[in-house]
Amino acid sequence: MRSESVEIFSDTTNAAIMRHPGRRFPGVLIQGDTLYALCSRVDSLCNEIGKTSKGYKEANEIRNELWEYLNQYKNVLIEHKIQLPFSDRP
């Protein structure tokens, strides 16, 4: 872990806008519990629309990307011995 200054453009709850050092454009900081909720919602959506539906492929790609972010988030918190802000059990 390291500490650096970031430019904070907005402190909006669950969607802070900030620019990481060395980046041209700002990004959105999504809290871990919010990311988990988004992953759960897109899981439900994929289950509802079913694999044979027209939009399933794209919805599933979005789901996979969100879960990659969440898995990276979880691994970093575990590595730094920080408790997850959500229950990781079904």
C-alpha positions as YAML, in Angstrom:
chain: A
units: angstrom
residues:
- id: 1
  name: MET
  ca: [0.00, 0.00, 0.00]
- id: 2
  name: ARG
  ca: [1.16, 3.54, -0.70]
- id: 3
  name: SER
  ca: [-0.25, 7.00, -0.09]
- id: 4
  name: GLU
  ca: [-0.60, 9.63, -2.78]
- id: 5
  name: SER
  ca: [-2.71, 12.70, -3.25]
- id: 6
  name: VAL
  ca: [-5.71, 12.50, -5.55]
- id: 7
  name: GLU
  ca: [-7.80, 15.31, -6.98]
- id: 8
  name: ILE
  ca: [-11.35, 15.05, -5.65]
- id: 9
  name: PHE
  ca: [-13.91, 16.70, -7.91]
- id: 10
  name: SER
  ca: [-17.01, 15.47, -6.06]
- id: 11
  name: ASP
  ca: [-17.66, 13.61, -2.80]
- id: 12
  name: THR
  ca: [-21.03, 12.25, -3.90]
- id: 13
  name: THR
  ca: [-21.96, 9.28, -1.73]
- id: 14
  name: ASN
  ca: [-21.18, 5.95, -3.47]
- id: 15
  name: ALA
  ca: [-19.88, 7.75, -6.58]
- id: 16
  name: ALA
  ca: [-17.02, 10.09, -5.70]
- id: 17
  name: ILE
  ca: [-15.29, 11.61, -8.74]
- id: 18
  name: MET
  ca: [-11.51, 11.79, -8.47]
- id: 19
  name: ARG
  ca: [-8.39, 11.73, -10.59]
- id: 20
  name: HIS
  ca: [-5.63, 9.31, -9.72]
- id: 21
  name: PRO
  ca: [-2.07, 10.65, -10.10]
- id: 22
  name: GLY
  ca: [-0.79, 10.19, -13.63]
- id: 23
  name: ARG
  ca: [-4.23, 9.77, -15.17]
- id: 24
  name: ARG
  ca: [-5.64, 12.24, -17.67]
- id: 25
  name: PHE
  ca: [-9.30, 11.79, -16.83]
- id: 26
  name: PRO
  ca: [-11.05, 11.44, -13.48]
- id: 27
  name: GLY
  ca: [-12.75, 8.21, -12.49]
- id: 28
  name: VAL
  ca: [-15.65, 7.19, -10.29]
- id: 29
  name: LEU
  ca: [-14.96, 5.56, -6.94]
- id: 30
  name: ILE
  ca: [-17.64, 2.95, -6.34]
- id: 31
  name: GLN
  ca: [-17.76, 1.64, -2.78]
- id: 32
  name: GLY
  ca: [-17.26, -2.11, -2.37]
- id: 33
  name: ASP
  ca: [-20.72, -2.77, -0.98]
- id: 34
  name: THR
  ca: [-22.25, -0.88, -3.92]
- id: 35
  name: LEU
  ca: [-20.13, -2.89, -6.38]
- id: 36
  name: TYR
  ca: [-21.29, -6.10, -4.70]
- id: 37
  name: ALA
  ca: [-24.93, -4.98, -5.02]
- id: 38
  name: LEU
  ca: [-24.43, -4.22, -8.74]
- id: 39
  name: CYS
  ca: [-22.90, -7.67, -9.27]
- id: 40
  name: SER
  ca: [-25.83, -9.32, -7.51]
- id: 41
  name: ARG
  ca: [-28.36, -7.34, -9.55]
- id: 42
  name: VAL
  ca: [-26.75, -8.21, -12.88]
- id: 43
  name: ASP
  ca: [-26.60, -11.88, -11.78]
- id: 44
  name: SER
  ca: [-30.36, -11.74, -11.22]
- id: 45
  name: LEU
  ca: [-30.87, -10.03, -14.57]
- id: 46
  name: CYS
  ca: [-28.90, -12.70, -16.44]
- id: 47
  name: ASN
  ca: [-30.88, -15.43, -14.68]
- id: 48
  name: GLU
  ca: [-34.17, -13.73, -15.56]
- id: 49
  name: ILE
  ca: [-33.45, -13.17, -19.24]
- id: 50
  name: GLY
  ca: [-32.00, -16.64, -19.77]
- id: 51
  name: LYS
  ca: [-29.14, -17.80, -21.99]
- id: 52
  name: THR
  ca: [-31.27, -17.97, -25.12]
- id: 53
  name: SER
  ca: [-32.50, -14.37, -24.91]
- id: 54
  name: LYS
  ca: [-31.24, -11.73, -27.30]
- id: 55
  name: GLY
  ca: [-29.51, -9.55, -24.68]
- id: 56
  name: TYR
  ca: [-27.96, -12.34, -22.63]
- id: 57
  name: LYS
  ca: [-24.50, -12.27, -24.24]
- id: 58
  name: GLU
  ca: [-23.99, -8.57, -23.57]
- id: 59
  name: ALA
  ca: [-25.51, -8.74, -20.09]
- id: 60
  name: ASN
  ca: [-23.23, -11.66, -19.26]
- id: 61
  name: GLU
  ca: [-20.16, -9.76, -20.50]
- id: 62
  name: ILE
  ca: [-21.09, -6.85, -18.23]
- id: 63
  name: ARG
  ca: [-21.62, -9.28, -15.36]
- id: 64
  name: ASN
  ca: [-18.19, -10.83, -15.90]
- id: 65
  name: GLU
  ca: [-16.48, -7.43, -15.94]
- id: 66
  name: LEU
  ca: [-18.21, -6.35, -12.73]
- id: 67
  name: TRP
  ca: [-17.26, -9.59, -11.01]
- id: 68
  name: GLU
  ca: [-13.63, -9.14, -12.11]
- id: 69
  name: TYR
  ca: [-13.62, -5.73, -10.39]
- id: 70
  name: LEU
  ca: [-15.26, -7.19, -7.30]
- id: 71
  name: ASN
  ca: [-12.84, -10.13, -7.12]
- id: 72
  name: GLN
  ca: [-9.88, -7.76, -7.41]
- id: 73
  name: TYR
  ca: [-11.40, -5.59, -4.66]
- id: 74
  name: LYS
  ca: [-11.92, -8.62, -2.40]
- id: 75
  name: ASN
  ca: [-8.38, -9.92, -2.98]
- id: 76
  name: VAL
  ca: [-6.84, -6.55, -2.10]
- id: 77
  name: LEU
  ca: [-8.91, -6.22, 1.08]
- id: 78
  name: ILE
  ca: [-8.02, -9.78, 2.14]
- id: 79
  name: GLU
  ca: [-4.35, -9.11, 1.38]
- id: 80
  name: HIS
  ca: [-4.46, -6.04, 3.65]
- id: 81
  name: LYS
  ca: [-6.53, -7.82, 6.32]
- id: 82
  name: ILE
  ca: [-9.53, -5.51, 5.88]
- id: 83
  name: GLN
  ca: [-12.99, -6.92, 6.53]
- id: 84
  name: LEU
  ca: [-15.30, -7.05, 3.50]
- id: 85
  name: PRO
  ca: [-18.19, -4.53, 3.69]
- id: 86
  name: PHE
  ca: [-20.68, -7.21, 2.62]
- id: 87
  name: SER
  ca: [-21.44, -10.86, 3.30]
- id: 88
  name: ASP
  ca: [-19.77, -12.97, 0.64]
- id: 89
  name: ARG
  ca: [-22.05, -15.94, 1.25]
- id: 90
  name: PRO
  ca: [-25.11, -16.81, -0.85]
...
